[in-house]
Amino acid sequence: MISPKGKVVLGMSGGVDSSLSASLLREMGYQVIGITLSLWKGGSRCCSEKDASDARRVCHALDIPHYEICHTTRFRTEVVEYFVSQYASGRTPNPCVVCNERVKFRMLLARAMEVGAHYIATGHYARVQYDSHSGSYLLKRGLDHSKDQSYFLARLPQKILRRVLFPMGSMMKEEARVAAEARSIHVSAKEESQEVCFLKLGEQPYFLKLSIGVREGQIVSEDGEVLGTHSGVYNYTIGQRKGLGVSRGYPLYVTSLDPKTRRVLVGREGSLFKKEAFVERFFLLMSGLGPRVRVQAKIRHGSSPQEALLIHRGEEEAEVIFDAPQRAVTPGQLLVAYVDDTVYGSGWIRS
């Protein structure tokens, strides 16, 4: 039977959100095709055979087709090599954002075009809304702000936003678990994976050492005193306190990293607070608001949006001035600017 709403290619991770999305889309009248992306072998839970098996089982129960697409070469090139190079250059990367931008959604869209599907979908907590005034599609926060994932999707272009569906965007997480259980979806109580998808828990230091090598350097106080040594700046991130291996008469925090001199600078917590952030490769999703825009900006996924003034500084660059100083503004992380619940734009923090 031909579906009245047409085909949708759904990315399925084997978790509760994408599994419930499959059920909801089917109930809405879509012809759902489940796709599990196998991007890395031997990684953490979200790239495991167990997840693919869970996705297949859900699709079988819903009587919808399921396929597994393997593309480890592209993932290694676009995500893993980026991850390593960023740490080697003293920056803290965000591989989930880059995977969504360069790999996951592009692969889903390519598959949709192959099978004649107009839509793609995932289980992310976000929403998309068409703006008739600008003729573009706006990315909005999920209604459950505690689970909102619009931060990870802020680099998606219009060609993706115009065709993507987010069934979970208007649901609360606990509501989703209840709905999944009511539909007898077997992964309704499955725990979420929080770690980097291609690394097992605790594996990152060894992985970076193997990929970059030992690059010894000094741990230096803000007044220039050498306090100790380290085996690589990639083992540190701005704001880090634990595992420094050095001490003074007060708590020490990593305040900056210099991969050229191989120095890790440490100091008091007060040195971590900054009122400005400069971002590069700024990607605009809302237009027509002028060169100076009041926004609410997030400097990492786990932070809350903070009031700020965003000033465009030439092509794809911006300066963000916060109303209140922010702790540990970290080069390499993505800054996402919102206007109310809508993503205004995003850029990579340079300094």
Long-range contacts (C-beta under 8 A, 24 or more apart in sequence): 2-31, 3-29, 3-30, 3-31, 4-29, 5-29, 5-30, 5-31, 6-30, 6-31, 6-117, 6-118, 6-119, 7-31, 7-32, 7-33, 7-112, 7-115, 7-116, 7-117, 7-118, 7-119, 8-32, 8-33, 8-112, 8-117, 8-118, 8-119, 8-120, 8-121, 8-165, 9-33, 9-35, 9-108, 9-111, 9-112, 9-115, 9-117, 9-119, 9-120, 9-121, 10-34, 10-35, 10-120, 10-121, 10-122, 11-35, 11-36, 11-37, 11-104, 11-108, 11-120, 11-121, 11-122, 11-123, 12-36, 12-55, 12-58, 12-59, 12-66, 12-123, 13-46, 13-51, 13-55, 13-123, 14-46, 14-50, 14-51, 14-52, 14-53, 14-54, 14-55, 14-58, 14-187, 14-190, 15-46, 15-51, 15-54, 15-123, 15-187, 15-190, 15-192, 15-193, 16-123, 16-176, 16-177, 16-180, 16-185, 16-187, 16-188, 16-189, 16-190, 17-123, 17-124, 17-125, 17-168, 17-176, 18-55, 18-122, 18-123, 19-54, 19-55, 19-58, 19-123, 19-180, 19-185, 19-187, 20-123, 20-167, 20-168, 20-176, 20-179, 20-180, 20-183, 20-185, 21-121, 21-122, 21-123, 21-167, 21-168, 22-58, 22-59, 22-62, 22-64, 23-62, 23-180, 23-183, 23-185, 24-167, 24-179, 25-121, 25-165, 25-167, 26-62, 26-64, 28-167, 30-119, 31-117, 32-62, 32-64, 33-64, 33-65, 33-66, 33-67, 33-111, 33-115, 33-117, 34-58, 34-59, 34-64, 34-65, 34-66, 34-67, 35-66, 35-67, 35-68, 35-69, 35-108, 35-111, 36-66, 36-67, 36-68, 36-69, 37-68, 37-69, 37-71, 37-103, 37-104, 37-107, 37-108, 38-68, 38-69, 38-70, 38-71, 38-72, 39-70, 39-71, 39-72, 39-74, 39-75, 39-79, 39-99, 39-103, 39-197, 39-198, 40-72, 40-75, 40-76, 40-80, 40-197, 40-198, 41-72, 43-197, 43-198, 43-199, 43-200, 44-193, 44-195, 44-196, 44-197, 44-198, 44-199, 44-200, 44-201, 45-193, 46-193, 46-197, 47-197, 47-198, 54-186, 54-187, 54-190, 57-186, 58-185, 58-186, 58-187, 61-184, 61-185, 61-186, 67-111, 69-107, 69-111, 71-103, 71-107, 74-103, 74-107, 75-99, 75-103, 75-198, 78-102, 78-103, 79-103, 79-198, 80-198, 83-196, 84-208, 84-211, 84-212, 86-332, 87-208, 87-212, 87-234, 88-212, 88-234, 88-259, 89-259, 90-233, 90-234, 90-257, 90-258, 90-259, 90-331, 91-330, 91-331, 91-332, 92-237, 92-238, 92-330, 92-331, 92-332, 92-333, 93-332, 94-300, 94-301, 94-332, 94-333, 94-334, 95-196, 95-197, 95-198, 96-152, 96-197, 97-151, 97-152, 97-154, 97-155, 97-334, 98-155, 99-197, 100-152, 100-153, 100-155, 100-156, 101-155, 101-156, 105-156, 105-160, 105-164, 106-160, 109-159, 109-160, 109-163, 112-163, 118-163, 119-163, 119-164, 119-165, 120-160, 120-163, 120-164, 120-165, 121-164, 121-165, 121-166, 121-167, 122-164, 122-166, 123-166, 123-167, 123-168, 124-149, 124-152, 124-153, 124-166, 124-168, 124-169, 125-149, 125-150, 125-166, 125-168, 125-169, 125-171, 125-173, 126-150, 126-153, 126-166, 126-169, 127-166, 127-169, 127-170, 128-161, 128-164, 128-165, 128-166, 128-169, 129-342, 134-286, 134-287, 134-288, 136-161, 136-285, 136-287, 137-161, 137-162, 138-285, 138-286, 138-342, 138-343, 139-285, 139-342, 139-343, 140-169, 140-341, 140-342, 140-343, 141-338, 141-341, 141-342, 141-343, 142-166, 142-168, 142-169, 142-170, 143-169, 143-170, 143-171, 143-172, 144-171, 144-172, 144-173, 146-173, 147-172, 147-173, 150-336, 150-343, 151-298, 151-301, 151-334, 151-336, 152-301, 153-343, 154-283, 154-285, 154-334, 154-336, 154-343, 154-345, 154-346, 155-283, 155-334, 155-346, 205-235, 208-232, 208-234, 208-235, 215-262, 216-262, 217-261, 217-262, 217-263, 217-264, 218-262, 218-263, 218-264, 219-244, 219-245, 219-246, 219-263, 219-264, 219-266, 220-263, 220-264, 220-265, 220-266, 221-248, 221-252, 221-265, 221-266, 221-267, 222-255, 222-265, 222-266, 222-267, 222-268, 222-271, 227-252, 227-266, 230-264, 233-257, 233-258, 233-259, 233-262, 233-263, 233-264, 236-264, 237-330, 238-272, 238-328, 238-329, 238-330, 238-331, 239-272, 239-327, 239-328, 239-330, 269-327, 272-327, 272-328, 273-325, 273-326, 273-327, 274-322, 274-325, 274-326, 274-329, 275-321, 275-322, 275-324, 275-325, 275-326, 276-319, 276-320, 276-321, 276-322, 276-329, 277-319, 277-320, 277-322, 277-326, 277-329, 277-335, 277-349, 277-351, 278-313, 278-317, 278-318, 278-319, 278-320, 278-349, 278-350, 278-351, 279-317, 279-318, 279-319, 279-320, 279-335, 279-346, 279-347, 279-348, 279-349, 279-350, 280-316, 280-317, 280-347, 280-348, 280-350, 281-316, 281-347, 281-348, 282-312, 282-316, 282-317, 282-318, 282-345, 282-346, 282-347, 283-316, 283-345, 283-346, 283-347, 284-344, 284-345, 285-342, 285-343, 285-344, 285-345, 285-346, 286-339, 286-342, 286-343, 286-344, 286-345, 289-339, 289-344, 293-337, 293-339, 293-344, 294-339, 295-320, 295-337, 295-338, 295-339, 295-344, 296-337, 296-338, 296-339, 296-340, 297-322, 297-335, 297-336, 297-337, 297-338, 298-335, 298-336, 298-338, 299-326, 299-328, 299-329, 299-330, 299-333, 299-335, 299-349, 300-330, 300-333, 300-334, 305-338, 308-337, 310-337, 310-344, 310-345, 316-347, 317-347, 318-345, 318-347
